[in-house]
Every structure is written in C-alpha cells, then in structure tokens.
C-alpha cells in the first residue's frame, strides 16, 4: 500500500473511531451512565481498538475530547479525562501482543485519574478511594466486559476487509 494511501486510511479510521466514540458517549449520557461517580460509557469499549490499529490512539483521544466538550464537562475534566484516555490507548497499543491485557491500561488510567477529577473539579461528596472503586467498577464493565467482547468479535473478522491487509490493519 502506498504511503499516502496508508496515511489516508489511518486518518479515516481515526476520524470514524472518534465519531463512534462521541455517538456512544451521547447514548450512555442519555441513559445517565456517562458521568458522575459510576460511569459506564459504552464508548470506553472502543479503548481496545489500539490492539488492532494505531489509528485508534488519536481517534480515541479526539473522541473523548469532543465527547467531554459536547456533554458540558468542566475544562480540567476535558483535559485530564482525555489525557487518561490517551494514556490508556497508548498502553493498549503497547500490550497488543496479549489480547487479554488490552483492556487493562484504560481501566487503570481512568481509575487512577477520574477520581481526582470527580473530587477536585466537581467537588462530589466522597473520598478518592471510594471514587477509585466506583470508577473502577464502571471501567471494568465498559473496558473489561464490553471492550473484551468487542475485541473477541472483531478478532474473528481480522483480515476480512476489502482492501489489502483487512479492514482493521
């Protein structure tokens, strides 16, 4: 594949991932699941995508950034929440040799970051350890259960795309 075509393909994948992340965040937000102490963002299931393609790293970062902006999050939440997603995405990419570890980096990044946002930015009642538990539960559901389900489904179709190298190359 030519270099220009490959770059265009990665940019397109990143943009699509960002768009789907935003849509899934809005869906979870409509059910009251995207914010507060226990967060089950359906979009967080996408954090396993760096296992398949490095294009997911900027796609997830931009998707999280846009989601946080569009759902009315505070500026520090937009910044640090998006950075946590970026760290998780890079970690997933680095652990791509073992698919069962793919959801671990975003779970850890968000469990260690979001409680401080909830406590200091939003000044929610509760302690940092309490928020680590509640956020961790949401991340295990979003990234661990939903993300691993998505990973196992997508892995079955790896290399079955219409272009050279499959649809998730």
Rosetta constraint file for C-alpha pairs under 8 A:
AtomPair CA 1 CA 5 HARMONIC 6.57 0.50
AtomPair CA 1 CA 6 HARMONIC 6.25 0.50
AtomPair CA 1 CA 164 HARMONIC 7.29 0.50
AtomPair CA 2 CA 6 HARMONIC 6.15 0.50
AtomPair CA 3 CA 7 HARMONIC 6.16 0.50
AtomPair CA 4 CA 8 HARMONIC 6.14 0.50
AtomPair CA 5 CA 9 HARMONIC 6.06 0.50
AtomPair CA 6 CA 10 HARMONIC 6.24 0.50
AtomPair CA 7 CA 11 HARMONIC 6.18 0.50
AtomPair CA 8 CA 12 HARMONIC 6.07 0.50
AtomPair CA 9 CA 13 HARMONIC 6.13 0.50
AtomPair CA 10 CA 14 HARMONIC 6.07 0.50
AtomPair CA 10 CA 54 HARMONIC 7.94 0.50
AtomPair CA 10 CA 55 HARMONIC 5.13 0.50
AtomPair CA 11 CA 15 HARMONIC 6.15 0.50
AtomPair CA 11 CA 55 HARMONIC 6.81 0.50
AtomPair CA 12 CA 16 HARMONIC 6.13 0.50
AtomPair CA 13 CA 17 HARMONIC 6.09 0.50
AtomPair CA 13 CA 55 HARMONIC 6.09 0.50
AtomPair CA 13 CA 56 HARMONIC 7.16 0.50
AtomPair CA 13 CA 59 HARMONIC 7.48 0.50
AtomPair CA 14 CA 18 HARMONIC 6.14 0.50
AtomPair CA 14 CA 55 HARMONIC 4.99 0.50
AtomPair CA 14 CA 56 HARMONIC 5.45 0.50
AtomPair CA 14 CA 57 HARMONIC 7.53 0.50
AtomPair CA 14 CA 58 HARMONIC 6.12 0.50
AtomPair CA 14 CA 59 HARMONIC 3.97 0.50
AtomPair CA 14 CA 60 HARMONIC 7.54 0.50
AtomPair CA 15 CA 19 HARMONIC 6.17 0.50
AtomPair CA 15 CA 59 HARMONIC 5.80 0.50
AtomPair CA 16 CA 20 HARMONIC 6.15 0.50
AtomPair CA 16 CA 59 HARMONIC 7.38 0.50
AtomPair CA 17 CA 21 HARMONIC 6.01 0.50
AtomPair CA 17 CA 46 HARMONIC 7.82 0.50
AtomPair CA 17 CA 56 HARMONIC 6.51 0.50
AtomPair CA 17 CA 59 HARMONIC 5.16 0.50
AtomPair CA 17 CA 60 HARMONIC 6.49 0.50
AtomPair CA 17 CA 63 HARMONIC 7.14 0.50
AtomPair CA 18 CA 22 HARMONIC 6.29 0.50
AtomPair CA 18 CA 59 HARMONIC 4.54 0.50
AtomPair CA 18 CA 60 HARMONIC 5.61 0.50
AtomPair CA 18 CA 61 HARMONIC 7.59 0.50
AtomPair CA 18 CA 62 HARMONIC 5.80 0.50
AtomPair CA 18 CA 63 HARMONIC 3.81 0.50
AtomPair CA 18 CA 64 HARMONIC 7.47 0.50
AtomPair CA 19 CA 23 HARMONIC 6.29 0.50
AtomPair CA 19 CA 63 HARMONIC 6.31 0.50
AtomPair CA 20 CA 24 HARMONIC 6.05 0.50
AtomPair CA 20 CA 43 HARMONIC 7.48 0.50
AtomPair CA 20 CA 63 HARMONIC 7.73 0.50
AtomPair CA 21 CA 25 HARMONIC 6.09 0.50
AtomPair CA 21 CA 43 HARMONIC 4.83 0.50
AtomPair CA 21 CA 44 HARMONIC 7.68 0.50
AtomPair CA 21 CA 46 HARMONIC 7.13 0.50
AtomPair CA 21 CA 60 HARMONIC 6.95 0.50
AtomPair CA 21 CA 63 HARMONIC 5.24 0.50
AtomPair CA 21 CA 64 HARMONIC 6.92 0.50
AtomPair CA 21 CA 67 HARMONIC 7.54 0.50
AtomPair CA 22 CA 26 HARMONIC 6.22 0.50
AtomPair CA 22 CA 43 HARMONIC 7.30 0.50
AtomPair CA 22 CA 63 HARMONIC 5.54 0.50
AtomPair CA 22 CA 64 HARMONIC 7.04 0.50
AtomPair CA 22 CA 66 HARMONIC 6.78 0.50
AtomPair CA 22 CA 67 HARMONIC 5.06 0.50
AtomPair CA 23 CA 27 HARMONIC 6.24 0.50
AtomPair CA 23 CA 43 HARMONIC 7.87 0.50
AtomPair CA 24 CA 28 HARMONIC 6.22 0.50
AtomPair CA 24 CA 41 HARMONIC 7.32 0.50
AtomPair CA 24 CA 42 HARMONIC 5.57 0.50
AtomPair CA 24 CA 43 HARMONIC 4.88 0.50
AtomPair CA 25 CA 29 HARMONIC 5.94 0.50
AtomPair CA 25 CA 34 HARMONIC 6.37 0.50
AtomPair CA 25 CA 41 HARMONIC 5.82 0.50
AtomPair CA 25 CA 42 HARMONIC 6.34 0.50
AtomPair CA 25 CA 43 HARMONIC 5.41 0.50
AtomPair CA 25 CA 67 HARMONIC 6.44 0.50
AtomPair CA 26 CA 30 HARMONIC 6.07 0.50
AtomPair CA 26 CA 34 HARMONIC 7.84 0.50
AtomPair CA 26 CA 67 HARMONIC 7.53 0.50
AtomPair CA 26 CA 71 HARMONIC 7.63 0.50
AtomPair CA 27 CA 31 HARMONIC 6.75 0.50
AtomPair CA 27 CA 42 HARMONIC 7.75 0.50
AtomPair CA 28 CA 32 HARMONIC 6.32 0.50
AtomPair CA 28 CA 33 HARMONIC 5.05 0.50
AtomPair CA 28 CA 34 HARMONIC 5.22 0.50
AtomPair CA 28 CA 40 HARMONIC 7.14 0.50
AtomPair CA 28 CA 41 HARMONIC 5.55 0.50
AtomPair CA 28 CA 42 HARMONIC 6.08 0.50
AtomPair CA 29 CA 33 HARMONIC 5.42 0.50
AtomPair CA 29 CA 34 HARMONIC 4.67 0.50
AtomPair CA 29 CA 35 HARMONIC 7.14 0.50
AtomPair CA 29 CA 41 HARMONIC 7.77 0.50
AtomPair CA 29 CA 71 HARMONIC 7.99 0.50
AtomPair CA 33 CA 38 HARMONIC 7.38 0.50
AtomPair CA 33 CA 39 HARMONIC 5.39 0.50
AtomPair CA 33 CA 40 HARMONIC 5.21 0.50
AtomPair CA 33 CA 41 HARMONIC 6.28 0.50
AtomPair CA 34 CA 39 HARMONIC 5.07 0.50
AtomPair CA 34 CA 40 HARMONIC 5.78 0.50
AtomPair CA 34 CA 41 HARMONIC 4.90 0.50
AtomPair CA 35 CA 39 HARMONIC 5.33 0.50
AtomPair CA 36 CA 118 HARMONIC 7.35 0.50
AtomPair CA 37 CA 118 HARMONIC 7.19 0.50
AtomPair CA 37 CA 131 HARMONIC 6.22 0.50
AtomPair CA 37 CA 134 HARMONIC 5.95 0.50
AtomPair CA 37 CA 135 HARMONIC 6.23 0.50
AtomPair CA 38 CA 134 HARMONIC 5.05 0.50
AtomPair CA 38 CA 135 HARMONIC 5.31 0.50
AtomPair CA 38 CA 137 HARMONIC 7.19 0.50
AtomPair CA 38 CA 138 HARMONIC 5.53 0.50
AtomPair CA 39 CA 134 HARMONIC 7.89 0.50
AtomPair CA 39 CA 135 HARMONIC 6.22 0.50
AtomPair CA 39 CA 138 HARMONIC 5.00 0.50
AtomPair CA 39 CA 139 HARMONIC 7.29 0.50
AtomPair CA 40 CA 44 HARMONIC 7.88 0.50
AtomPair CA 40 CA 138 HARMONIC 4.82 0.50
AtomPair CA 40 CA 139 HARMONIC 6.74 0.50
AtomPair CA 40 CA 141 HARMONIC 6.75 0.50
AtomPair CA 40 CA 142 HARMONIC 5.62 0.50
AtomPair CA 41 CA 45 HARMONIC 7.73 0.50
AtomPair CA 41 CA 138 HARMONIC 7.80 0.50
AtomPair CA 41 CA 142 HARMONIC 6.12 0.50
AtomPair CA 42 CA 46 HARMONIC 7.98 0.50
AtomPair CA 42 CA 142 HARMONIC 5.98 0.50
AtomPair CA 42 CA 146 HARMONIC 7.59 0.50
AtomPair CA 43 CA 47 HARMONIC 7.75 0.50
AtomPair CA 43 CA 142 HARMONIC 7.69 0.50
AtomPair CA 44 CA 139 HARMONIC 7.56 0.50
AtomPair CA 44 CA 142 HARMONIC 5.46 0.50
AtomPair CA 44 CA 143 HARMONIC 5.61 0.50
AtomPair CA 44 CA 147 HARMONIC 7.22 0.50
AtomPair CA 45 CA 142 HARMONIC 5.25 0.50
AtomPair CA 45 CA 143 HARMONIC 4.69 0.50
AtomPair CA 45 CA 144 HARMONIC 7.69 0.50
AtomPair CA 45 CA 146 HARMONIC 5.31 0.50
AtomPair CA 45 CA 147 HARMONIC 3.83 0.50
AtomPair CA 45 CA 148 HARMONIC 7.62 0.50
AtomPair CA 45 CA 150 HARMONIC 7.07 0.50
AtomPair CA 46 CA 60 HARMONIC 7.57 0.50
AtomPair CA 46 CA 143 HARMONIC 7.62 0.50
AtomPair CA 46 CA 147 HARMONIC 6.27 0.50
AtomPair CA 46 CA 150 HARMONIC 7.83 0.50
AtomPair CA 47 CA 56 HARMONIC 7.91 0.50
AtomPair CA 47 CA 60 HARMONIC 6.89 0.50
AtomPair CA 47 CA 85 HARMONIC 7.74 0.50
AtomPair CA 47 CA 88 HARMONIC 7.28 0.50
AtomPair CA 47 CA 89 HARMONIC 5.95 0.50
AtomPair CA 47 CA 92 HARMONIC 7.59 0.50
AtomPair CA 47 CA 103 HARMONIC 7.01 0.50
AtomPair CA 47 CA 106 HARMONIC 6.67 0.50
AtomPair CA 47 CA 143 HARMONIC 6.70 0.50
AtomPair CA 47 CA 147 HARMONIC 6.96 0.50
AtomPair CA 48 CA 52 HARMONIC 7.88 0.50
AtomPair CA 48 CA 89 HARMONIC 7.48 0.50
AtomPair CA 48 CA 92 HARMONIC 6.53 0.50
AtomPair CA 48 CA 102 HARMONIC 5.74 0.50
AtomPair CA 48 CA 103 HARMONIC 5.83 0.50
AtomPair CA 48 CA 143 HARMONIC 7.32 0.50
AtomPair CA 48 CA 147 HARMONIC 5.88 0.50
AtomPair CA 48 CA 148 HARMONIC 7.32 0.50
AtomPair CA 48 CA 150 HARMONIC 7.94 0.50
AtomPair CA 48 CA 151 HARMONIC 6.45 0.50
AtomPair CA 49 CA 53 HARMONIC 6.40 0.50
AtomPair CA 49 CA 56 HARMONIC 5.68 0.50
AtomPair CA 49 CA 151 HARMONIC 7.48 0.50
AtomPair CA 50 CA 54 HARMONIC 5.22 0.50
AtomPair CA 50 CA 55 HARMONIC 7.12 0.50
AtomPair CA 50 CA 56 HARMONIC 5.07 0.50
AtomPair CA 50 CA 57 HARMONIC 6.10 0.50
AtomPair CA 50 CA 89 HARMONIC 6.09 0.50
AtomPair CA 50 CA 90 HARMONIC 7.35 0.50
AtomPair CA 50 CA 92 HARMONIC 5.87 0.50
AtomPair CA 50 CA 93 HARMONIC 4.76 0.50
AtomPair CA 50 CA 96 HARMONIC 7.47 0.50
AtomPair CA 51 CA 92 HARMONIC 6.06 0.50
AtomPair CA 51 CA 93 HARMONIC 5.28 0.50
AtomPair CA 51 CA 95 HARMONIC 7.53 0.50
AtomPair CA 51 CA 96 HARMONIC 4.70 0.50
AtomPair CA 51 CA 99 HARMONIC 7.10 0.50
AtomPair CA 51 CA 102 HARMONIC 6.49 0.50
AtomPair CA 52 CA 96 HARMONIC 7.66 0.50
AtomPair CA 52 CA 168 HARMONIC 5.97 0.50
AtomPair CA 52 CA 169 HARMONIC 6.62 0.50
AtomPair CA 53 CA 93 HARMONIC 7.82 0.50
AtomPair CA 53 CA 168 HARMONIC 6.32 0.50
AtomPair CA 53 CA 169 HARMONIC 6.00 0.50
AtomPair CA 54 CA 93 HARMONIC 6.72 0.50
AtomPair CA 55 CA 59 HARMONIC 6.38 0.50
AtomPair CA 56 CA 60 HARMONIC 5.74 0.50
AtomPair CA 56 CA 89 HARMONIC 7.44 0.50
AtomPair CA 57 CA 61 HARMONIC 6.32 0.50
AtomPair CA 57 CA 86 HARMONIC 6.51 0.50
AtomPair CA 57 CA 89 HARMONIC 5.33 0.50
AtomPair CA 57 CA 90 HARMONIC 6.34 0.50
AtomPair CA 57 CA 93 HARMONIC 7.97 0.50
AtomPair CA 58 CA 62 HARMONIC 5.97 0.50
AtomPair CA 58 CA 86 HARMONIC 7.51 0.50
AtomPair CA 59 CA 63 HARMONIC 5.88 0.50
AtomPair CA 60 CA 64 HARMONIC 5.97 0.50
AtomPair CA 60 CA 85 HARMONIC 6.89 0.50
AtomPair CA 60 CA 86 HARMONIC 6.95 0.50
AtomPair CA 60 CA 89 HARMONIC 7.17 0.50
AtomPair CA 61 CA 65 HARMONIC 6.09 0.50
AtomPair CA 61 CA 82 HARMONIC 5.72 0.50
AtomPair CA 61 CA 83 HARMONIC 7.21 0.50
AtomPair CA 61 CA 85 HARMONIC 6.05 0.50
AtomPair CA 61 CA 86 HARMONIC 5.19 0.50
AtomPair CA 62 CA 66 HARMONIC 6.02 0.50
AtomPair CA 62 CA 82 HARMONIC 7.73 0.50
AtomPair CA 63 CA 67 HARMONIC 5.95 0.50
AtomPair CA 64 CA 68 HARMONIC 6.01 0.50
AtomPair CA 64 CA 78 HARMONIC 7.97 0.50
AtomPair CA 64 CA 81 HARMONIC 7.55 0.50
AtomPair CA 64 CA 82 HARMONIC 5.43 0.50
AtomPair CA 64 CA 85 HARMONIC 7.04 0.50
AtomPair CA 65 CA 69 HARMONIC 6.20 0.50
AtomPair CA 65 CA 78 HARMONIC 5.86 0.50
AtomPair CA 65 CA 79 HARMONIC 7.29 0.50
AtomPair CA 65 CA 81 HARMONIC 7.80 0.50
AtomPair CA 65 CA 82 HARMONIC 5.29 0.50
AtomPair CA 66 CA 70 HARMONIC 5.90 0.50
AtomPair CA 67 CA 71 HARMONIC 5.96 0.50
AtomPair CA 68 CA 72 HARMONIC 6.36 0.50
AtomPair CA 68 CA 73 HARMONIC 5.24 0.50
AtomPair CA 68 CA 77 HARMONIC 7.42 0.50
AtomPair CA 68 CA 78 HARMONIC 5.26 0.50
AtomPair CA 68 CA 81 HARMONIC 7.95 0.50
AtomPair CA 68 CA 82 HARMONIC 7.96 0.50
AtomPair CA 69 CA 73 HARMONIC 5.84 0.50
AtomPair CA 69 CA 74 HARMONIC 7.98 0.50
AtomPair CA 69 CA 75 HARMONIC 7.91 0.50
AtomPair CA 69 CA 78 HARMONIC 6.27 0.50
AtomPair CA 73 CA 77 HARMONIC 6.08 0.50
AtomPair CA 73 CA 78 HARMONIC 6.16 0.50
AtomPair CA 74 CA 78 HARMONIC 6.28 0.50
AtomPair CA 74 CA 121 HARMONIC 7.35 0.50
AtomPair CA 74 CA 122 HARMONIC 7.94 0.50
AtomPair CA 75 CA 79 HARMONIC 6.24 0.50
AtomPair CA 76 CA 80 HARMONIC 5.90 0.50
AtomPair CA 76 CA 81 HARMONIC 7.87 0.50
AtomPair CA 76 CA 117 HARMONIC 7.56 0.50
AtomPair CA 76 CA 121 HARMONIC 6.92 0.50
AtomPair CA 77 CA 81 HARMONIC 5.20 0.50
AtomPair CA 77 CA 82 HARMONIC 7.72 0.50
AtomPair CA 77 CA 117 HARMONIC 6.11 0.50
AtomPair CA 77 CA 121 HARMONIC 7.14 0.50
AtomPair CA 78 CA 82 HARMONIC 5.92 0.50
AtomPair CA 79 CA 83 HARMONIC 6.23 0.50
AtomPair CA 80 CA 84 HARMONIC 6.07 0.50
AtomPair CA 80 CA 113 HARMONIC 7.43 0.50
AtomPair CA 80 CA 117 HARMONIC 7.79 0.50
AtomPair CA 81 CA 85 HARMONIC 6.39 0.50
AtomPair CA 81 CA 110 HARMONIC 7.51 0.50
AtomPair CA 81 CA 113 HARMONIC 7.27 0.50
AtomPair CA 81 CA 114 HARMONIC 6.64 0.50
AtomPair CA 81 CA 117 HARMONIC 7.97 0.50
AtomPair CA 82 CA 86 HARMONIC 6.18 0.50
AtomPair CA 83 CA 87 HARMONIC 6.11 0.50
AtomPair CA 84 CA 88 HARMONIC 6.14 0.50
AtomPair CA 84 CA 106 HARMONIC 7.41 0.50
AtomPair CA 84 CA 109 HARMONIC 5.29 0.50
AtomPair CA 84 CA 110 HARMONIC 5.71 0.50
AtomPair CA 84 CA 113 HARMONIC 6.50 0.50
AtomPair CA 85 CA 89 HARMONIC 6.05 0.50
AtomPair CA 85 CA 106 HARMONIC 6.33 0.50
AtomPair CA 85 CA 109 HARMONIC 7.08 0.50
AtomPair CA 85 CA 110 HARMONIC 7.08 0.50
AtomPair CA 86 CA 90 HARMONIC 6.18 0.50
AtomPair CA 87 CA 91 HARMONIC 6.10 0.50
AtomPair CA 87 CA 105 HARMONIC 7.46 0.50
AtomPair CA 87 CA 106 HARMONIC 7.23 0.50
AtomPair CA 87 CA 109 HARMONIC 6.52 0.50
AtomPair CA 88 CA 92 HARMONIC 6.13 0.50
AtomPair CA 88 CA 104 HARMONIC 7.97 0.50
AtomPair CA 88 CA 105 HARMONIC 4.55 0.50
AtomPair CA 88 CA 106 HARMONIC 3.76 0.50
AtomPair CA 88 CA 107 HARMONIC 7.36 0.50
AtomPair CA 88 CA 108 HARMONIC 7.52 0.50
AtomPair CA 88 CA 109 HARMONIC 5.58 0.50
AtomPair CA 88 CA 110 HARMONIC 7.74 0.50
AtomPair CA 89 CA 93 HARMONIC 6.26 0.50
AtomPair CA 89 CA 105 HARMONIC 7.21 0.50
AtomPair CA 89 CA 106 HARMONIC 6.52 0.50
AtomPair CA 90 CA 94 HARMONIC 6.21 0.50
AtomPair CA 91 CA 95 HARMONIC 6.20 0.50
AtomPair CA 91 CA 102 HARMONIC 7.94 0.50
AtomPair CA 91 CA 105 HARMONIC 5.16 0.50
AtomPair CA 91 CA 106 HARMONIC 7.46 0.50
AtomPair CA 92 CA 96 HARMONIC 6.06 0.50
AtomPair CA 92 CA 101 HARMONIC 7.55 0.50
AtomPair CA 92 CA 102 HARMONIC 4.84 0.50
AtomPair CA 92 CA 103 HARMONIC 6.71 0.50
AtomPair CA 92 CA 104 HARMONIC 7.37 0.50
AtomPair CA 92 CA 105 HARMONIC 5.79 0.50
AtomPair CA 92 CA 106 HARMONIC 7.37 0.50
AtomPair CA 93 CA 102 HARMONIC 7.67 0.50
AtomPair CA 95 CA 99 HARMONIC 7.56 0.50
AtomPair CA 95 CA 101 HARMONIC 6.47 0.50
AtomPair CA 95 CA 102 HARMONIC 6.13 0.50
AtomPair CA 96 CA 101 HARMONIC 7.75 0.50
AtomPair CA 96 CA 102 HARMONIC 6.33 0.50
AtomPair CA 98 CA 102 HARMONIC 6.90 0.50
AtomPair CA 99 CA 151 HARMONIC 7.91 0.50
AtomPair CA 100 CA 148 HARMONIC 7.62 0.50
AtomPair CA 101 CA 105 HARMONIC 7.86 0.50
AtomPair CA 102 CA 148 HARMONIC 7.95 0.50
AtomPair CA 103 CA 107 HARMONIC 6.37 0.50
AtomPair CA 103 CA 143 HARMONIC 5.38 0.50
AtomPair CA 103 CA 144 HARMONIC 5.49 0.50
AtomPair CA 103 CA 147 HARMONIC 6.66 0.50
AtomPair CA 103 CA 148 HARMONIC 6.92 0.50
AtomPair CA 104 CA 108 HARMONIC 6.15 0.50
AtomPair CA 104 CA 143 HARMONIC 7.88 0.50
AtomPair CA 104 CA 144 HARMONIC 7.45 0.50
AtomPair CA 105 CA 109 HARMONIC 5.92 0.50
AtomPair CA 106 CA 110 HARMONIC 5.96 0.50
AtomPair CA 106 CA 139 HARMONIC 7.76 0.50
AtomPair CA 106 CA 143 HARMONIC 7.12 0.50
AtomPair CA 107 CA 111 HARMONIC 5.94 0.50
AtomPair CA 107 CA 136 HARMONIC 6.69 0.50
AtomPair CA 107 CA 139 HARMONIC 5.24 0.50
AtomPair CA 107 CA 140 HARMONIC 6.41 0.50
AtomPair CA 107 CA 143 HARMONIC 6.49 0.50
AtomPair CA 107 CA 144 HARMONIC 7.60 0.50
AtomPair CA 108 CA 112 HARMONIC 5.99 0.50
AtomPair CA 108 CA 136 HARMONIC 7.79 0.50
AtomPair CA 109 CA 113 HARMONIC 6.07 0.50
AtomPair CA 110 CA 114 HARMONIC 5.38 0.50
AtomPair CA 110 CA 135 HARMONIC 7.39 0.50
AtomPair CA 110 CA 136 HARMONIC 7.62 0.50
AtomPair CA 110 CA 139 HARMONIC 7.34 0.50
AtomPair CA 111 CA 115 HARMONIC 6.77 0.50
AtomPair CA 111 CA 132 HARMONIC 5.39 0.50
AtomPair CA 111 CA 133 HARMONIC 7.76 0.50
AtomPair CA 111 CA 135 HARMONIC 5.59 0.50
AtomPair CA 111 CA 136 HARMONIC 5.03 0.50
AtomPair CA 111 CA 139 HARMONIC 7.28 0.50
AtomPair CA 112 CA 116 HARMONIC 7.78 0.50
AtomPair CA 112 CA 132 HARMONIC 6.71 0.50
AtomPair CA 113 CA 117 HARMONIC 6.81 0.50
AtomPair CA 114 CA 118 HARMONIC 6.16 0.50
AtomPair CA 114 CA 131 HARMONIC 7.94 0.50
AtomPair CA 114 CA 132 HARMONIC 7.84 0.50
AtomPair CA 114 CA 135 HARMONIC 7.13 0.50
AtomPair CA 115 CA 119 HARMONIC 6.07 0.50
AtomPair CA 115 CA 128 HARMONIC 5.63 0.50
AtomPair CA 115 CA 129 HARMONIC 7.90 0.50
AtomPair CA 115 CA 131 HARMONIC 4.91 0.50
AtomPair CA 115 CA 132 HARMONIC 5.63 0.50
AtomPair CA 115 CA 135 HARMONIC 6.99 0.50
AtomPair CA 116 CA 120 HARMONIC 5.73 0.50
AtomPair CA 116 CA 121 HARMONIC 7.52 0.50
AtomPair CA 116 CA 128 HARMONIC 6.57 0.50
AtomPair CA 117 CA 121 HARMONIC 5.00 0.50
AtomPair CA 117 CA 122 HARMONIC 6.65 0.50
AtomPair CA 118 CA 122 HARMONIC 5.09 0.50
AtomPair CA 118 CA 123 HARMONIC 6.14 0.50
AtomPair CA 118 CA 124 HARMONIC 5.81 0.50
AtomPair CA 118 CA 131 HARMONIC 7.60 0.50
AtomPair CA 119 CA 123 HARMONIC 4.56 0.50
AtomPair CA 119 CA 124 HARMONIC 5.31 0.50
AtomPair CA 119 CA 125 HARMONIC 7.28 0.50
AtomPair CA 119 CA 126 HARMONIC 7.31 0.50
AtomPair CA 119 CA 127 HARMONIC 7.32 0.50
AtomPair CA 119 CA 128 HARMONIC 6.84 0.50
AtomPair CA 120 CA 124 HARMONIC 7.86 0.50
AtomPair CA 126 CA 130 HARMONIC 6.30 0.50
AtomPair CA 126 CA 131 HARMONIC 6.94 0.50
AtomPair CA 127 CA 131 HARMONIC 6.32 0.50
AtomPair CA 128 CA 132 HARMONIC 6.08 0.50
AtomPair CA 129 CA 133 HARMONIC 6.34 0.50
AtomPair CA 130 CA 134 HARMONIC 6.33 0.50
AtomPair CA 131 CA 135 HARMONIC 5.72 0.50
AtomPair CA 131 CA 136 HARMONIC 7.94 0.50
AtomPair CA 132 CA 136 HARMONIC 5.63 0.50
AtomPair CA 133 CA 137 HARMONIC 6.12 0.50
AtomPair CA 134 CA 138 HARMONIC 6.43 0.50
AtomPair CA 135 CA 139 HARMONIC 6.10 0.50
AtomPair CA 136 CA 140 HARMONIC 6.01 0.50
AtomPair CA 137 CA 141 HARMONIC 6.30 0.50
AtomPair CA 138 CA 142 HARMONIC 6.03 0.50
AtomPair CA 139 CA 143 HARMONIC 5.44 0.50
AtomPair CA 139 CA 144 HARMONIC 6.89 0.50
AtomPair CA 140 CA 144 HARMONIC 4.51 0.50
AtomPair CA 140 CA 145 HARMONIC 6.38 0.50
AtomPair CA 141 CA 145 HARMONIC 4.97 0.50
AtomPair CA 141 CA 146 HARMONIC 6.28 0.50
AtomPair CA 142 CA 146 HARMONIC 5.18 0.50
AtomPair CA 142 CA 147 HARMONIC 6.22 0.50
AtomPair CA 143 CA 147 HARMONIC 4.36 0.50
AtomPair CA 143 CA 148 HARMONIC 6.85 0.50
AtomPair CA 144 CA 148 HARMONIC 5.57 0.50
AtomPair CA 145 CA 149 HARMONIC 6.12 0.50
AtomPair CA 146 CA 150 HARMONIC 6.19 0.50
AtomPair CA 147 CA 151 HARMONIC 6.08 0.50
AtomPair CA 148 CA 152 HARMONIC 6.06 0.50
AtomPair CA 149 CA 153 HARMONIC 6.24 0.50
AtomPair CA 150 CA 154 HARMONIC 6.04 0.50
AtomPair CA 151 CA 155 HARMONIC 5.86 0.50
AtomPair CA 152 CA 156 HARMONIC 6.55 0.50
AtomPair CA 153 CA 157 HARMONIC 7.27 0.50
AtomPair CA 154 CA 158 HARMONIC 6.36 0.50
AtomPair CA 158 CA 166 HARMONIC 6.27 0.50
AtomPair CA 158 CA 167 HARMONIC 7.05 0.50
AtomPair CA 158 CA 168 HARMONIC 6.31 0.50
AtomPair CA 158 CA 169 HARMONIC 7.86 0.50
AtomPair CA 159 CA 165 HARMONIC 5.74 0.50
AtomPair CA 159 CA 166 HARMONIC 3.67 0.50
AtomPair CA 159 CA 167 HARMONIC 6.34 0.50
AtomPair CA 159 CA 168 HARMONIC 6.98 0.50
AtomPair CA 159 CA 169 HARMONIC 7.26 0.50
AtomPair CA 160 CA 166 HARMONIC 5.07 0.50
AtomPair CA 160 CA 167 HARMONIC 6.57 0.50
AtomPair CA 161 CA 165 HARMONIC 7.35 0.50
AtomPair CA 161 CA 166 HARMONIC 3.98 0.50
AtomPair CA 161 CA 167 HARMONIC 4.20 0.50
AtomPair CA 161 CA 168 HARMONIC 7.61 0.50
AtomPair CA 162 CA 166 HARMONIC 6.42 0.50
AtomPair CA 162 CA 167 HARMONIC 6.75 0.50
AtomPair CA 163 CA 167 HARMONIC 6.68 0.50
AtomPair CA 165 CA 169 HARMONIC 5.45 0.50
